[in-house]
């Protein structure tokens, strides 16, 4: 990057302070994912103030040459609402994505997208913790800030113990990811040895990325499409990953109906921000009713109130268990993980809630 910027800056005049600040931001915060580089949006907030004659297109050519990449864009936070109709952006679509260099594919597509849309899009792949993740940047978000949580799952004692117990009793173990995305946490469970993961996501582009990523990691995968027959067929294939491009509101009914055909569900991931509260009743219901297990709840809390809020979450889970007929079992806060800063004073926490077996030995 340094060589690209040095070649781009004018040699016959001193760059303005704003130009130098623009370059500094790019040098400090760019990220390479496969054949794509993402530049920081903060640098481009300066563009209207920059005074130089050099062509930005030339800068992008130099960056592509020096970094040996083919595509450049700049990243912006995922907007909470759809910019066209101001409805909630529930599929976390990067509608403000800004392509700078290279062909990222068409700017519009059918909805839901069809195979030709997937084939026309640009896809890139990143490798974290030895796991491939694939996504189409124009259509799907990628969160690099969750890498520590992905790594934690790989060595989490509760995950490894469930895997070992499943080997010993011959039944295996399953995990359910209620907000699977492109496989952020789904893939960590699979790499840790979980027999099968069932993942739900509303964004068809995320589910296609989930499918491509699983294939890249050499895990068998089935995508359950609309209709009961399709879900039946996907379950019957016994894939390591069953991906559902549907609302997770359907997860409880599906798992109850097919519980005898899948390994015991020992882990449930609720990874939606700013709050995953809407998925908690589903999580309580899909966890194996006899063996119990762990629910991993992602929430934003003020750092100063985490202990109080964590207890509130635990009590809510207990009430949901009672509503589900699971009386006499006390959920426990197994661990609280401070993942990353979400906003000033607000931290993204993960609460590991343990639900004991119905008949402890």
Secondary structure, 3 states (H helix, E strand, C coil): CHHHHHHHCCCCCCCCHHHHHHHHHHHHHCEEECCEEEEEHHHHCCHHHCCCCCCHHHHHHHHHHHHCCCEEEEECCCCCECCCCCCECCCCCCCCCEEEECCCCCCCCCCCCCHHHHHHCCCEEEEECCEEEEECCCCCCCCHHHHHHHHHHHHCHHHHHHHHHHHHHCCCCEEEECCCCCCCCHHHHHHHCCCEEEEECCCHHHHHHHHHHHHHCCCCEEEECCCHHHHHHHHHCCCCEEEECCCHHHHHHHHHHHHHHCCCEEEEEECCCCECHHHHHHHHHHCCCCCCEEEEEEEEEEHHHHHHHHHHHHHHHHHHHHHCCCCCCCCEEEEEEEEEEEECCEEEEEEEEEECCCCCC
